[in-house]
Amino acid sequence: MPISRRAFCTGTAIAAVGALAPRLPAAQTAAAPAAAALIRKPIPSSGEMIPVIGVGTARRYEAVTSEEQMVPLRATLARFKEVGMTVIDSSPTYGTAEDVVGRILEEQRAREGMFLATKVSIEGREAGVAQIEASFRRLRTQRIDLLAVHNLRDTEVHLATLRALKAAGRIRYVGCTTSFDRQYQAFEAMMRRETLDFIQIDYALDNRNAAERIIPLAKDRGMAVMINLPFGRSRLFNAVQNRPLPPWAAEFDCASWAQFFLKYLVSHEAVTCAVPGMARAEYVTDNAGAARGRLPDAAMRRRMEQFIDGL
């Protein structure tokens, strides 16, 4: 039976967070105390540094219809800001997610310093413009940091719109996303002909196809790489159910399975950030550990691959 992260994360796993003292080079720290220990990477097109872990808002932010459902999400985003994370990824196709994020950030007066990313996912220029304007309203912001064409949907039409919005200063970065292997060939061709600030791609320790061509091409083309589905749609948690962390995980300051999976991703030289879903404050605390301390080197990454492949 599939296991969710909620079921998987026992008290023991959560209590382990922070048990290992992080050791981070000074060049990777920021001045603000709340963000001092977070590893950051540059966006190639600008040099702007962002934390290597953000939050994705699919699923648990999608169907929020009551104040009771808002309570844990408020706590989640408050903790998110408190620990110094900034990247929030959403989409108009995620039901209520944009509205929930916009409402909470407004309530908590937390918009400043956040890196808001969303998408356009509809056919046609006029429909795309209308969808984008609705995203501005739902997110309750005058400027969106990253707007991406979702899953190659009417790509050329929407990229023209996004570039005009960037030129007008309403958005800061332009991107394109996919989470389907069947789109990789077309996605690669698009990357070769278009100039983008970001791509977003599915990549996980048990789903490494994007690392063969897509992620290296992004590096060559100067595109930031945002990772979706970093836990492989819960497959990774299912694979390690009831297993303890291997002792050698301590060699890269890893205190939980979530950190194990995320540190593998963000240790890739071309990966800029990963956006796991987080709908509870304790998940933020746990995942923040993946942005602290040492990251696995090439040899350790191979060991992690072999470990998961052997399960």
TASUL-V328042 format. One record per residue. RES is the residue in one small letter. D_CENTER is the distance of its C-alpha to the mean C-alpha in Angstrom with 2 decimals. Layout:
res: [RES/RES]
d_center: [D_CENTER/D_CENTER]
This chain:
res: [m/p/i/s/r/r/a/f/c/t/g/t/a/i/a/a/v/g/a/l/a/p/r/l/p/a/a/q/t/a/a/a/p/a/a/a/a/l/i/r/k/p/i/p/s/s/g/e/m/i/p/v/i/g/v/g/t/a/r/r/y/e/a/v/t/s/e/e/q/m/v/p/l/r/a/t/l/a/r/f/k/e/v/g/m/t/v/i/d/s/s/p/t/y/g/t/a/e/d/v/v/g/r/i/l/e/e/q/r/a/r/e/g/m/f/l/a/t/k/v/s/i/e/g/r/e/a/g/v/a/q/i/e/a/s/f/r/r/l/r/t/q/r/i/d/l/l/a/v/h/n/l/r/d/t/e/v/h/l/a/t/l/r/a/l/k/a/a/g/r/i/r/y/v/g/c/t/t/s/f/d/r/q/y/q/a/f/e/a/m/m/r/r/e/t/l/d/f/i/q/i/d/y/a/l/d/n/r/n/a/a/e/r/i/i/p/l/a/k/d/r/g/m/a/v/m/i/n/l/p/f/g/r/s/r/l/f/n/a/v/q/n/r/p/l/p/p/w/a/a/e/f/d/c/a/s/w/a/q/f/f/l/k/y/l/v/s/h/e/a/v/t/c/a/v/p/g/m/a/r/a/e/y/v/t/d/n/a/g/a/a/r/g/r/l/p/d/a/a/m/r/r/r/m/e/q/f/i/d/g/l]
d_center: [26.48/22.65/21.22/18.33/16.36/18.55/21.60/20.48/19.63/23.21/24.55/25.13/21.53/20.47/23.56/22.69/19.80/21.19/24.24/23.69/24.31/21.63/23.09/21.14/22.79/23.71/22.22/18.67/19.36/19.56/22.71/21.58/22.34/19.35/17.00/19.57/18.22/14.56/13.93/12.89/12.92/14.55/13.73/16.68/18.29/18.75/18.29/16.26/14.42/11.01/9.72/7.95/5.95/4.52/5.25/5.65/9.39/11.06/14.09/15.12/14.79/16.57/20.15/20.85/24.57/25.93/25.84/25.68/22.29/21.06/22.13/19.38/16.69/18.56/18.66/14.95/14.14/17.22/16.19/12.72/14.81/17.45/15.59/14.40/10.68/10.20/7.04/7.31/6.52/9.76/12.68/16.45/16.57/14.85/18.22/18.46/14.80/15.30/18.62/17.50/14.92/17.60/20.28/18.79/17.88/21.41/23.05/21.55/22.13/18.63/17.64/18.79/16.32/13.22/11.07/11.11/9.69/11.52/13.56/17.19/18.30/22.09/25.19/27.29/27.21/28.66/26.50/23.39/24.69/25.44/22.01/20.42/23.04/22.32/18.65/20.06/22.40/20.09/17.60/20.85/20.11/22.16/19.43/15.96/13.94/12.37/13.99/13.54/16.01/14.70/15.98/18.71/20.54/23.40/21.52/24.40/25.48/22.19/21.44/24.83/23.99/20.71/22.63/25.33/23.01/21.65/25.28/26.15/23.56/21.85/18.50/17.40/15.43/15.86/13.79/14.02/12.06/13.27/12.73/16.43/18.52/21.40/19.86/19.23/22.69/22.50/19.03/20.45/23.50/21.62/19.79/23.27/24.89/22.39/21.17/17.51/15.31/12.02/11.44/8.68/9.93/10.19/10.85/11.94/14.92/17.14/15.85/16.35/17.87/15.34/16.39/19.94/19.99/16.89/14.91/18.28/19.26/16.30/17.52/21.03/20.30/18.50/15.19/11.82/9.46/5.81/5.44/5.87/8.48/8.05/11.14/13.05/13.81/15.35/17.57/16.76/17.76/20.77/21.75/22.01/23.50/26.33/25.79/25.61/23.34/25.36/27.15/25.84/22.28/23.81/24.27/20.66/20.49/18.79/19.87/18.18/17.04/13.43/13.63/15.50/12.95/10.02/12.60/13.73/10.62/10.17/13.98/14.20/15.73/14.10/10.39/9.08/5.63/3.39/1.59/5.39/7.94/10.18/13.55/15.75/16.23/17.02/13.66/12.27/15.18/14.61/10.97/11.98/14.51/12.24/11.98/15.76/18.79/19.38/17.19/18.92/21.06/21.94/24.58/22.50/19.74/22.65/23.89/20.67/20.80/24.47/23.98/21.62/23.74/26.77/25.89]
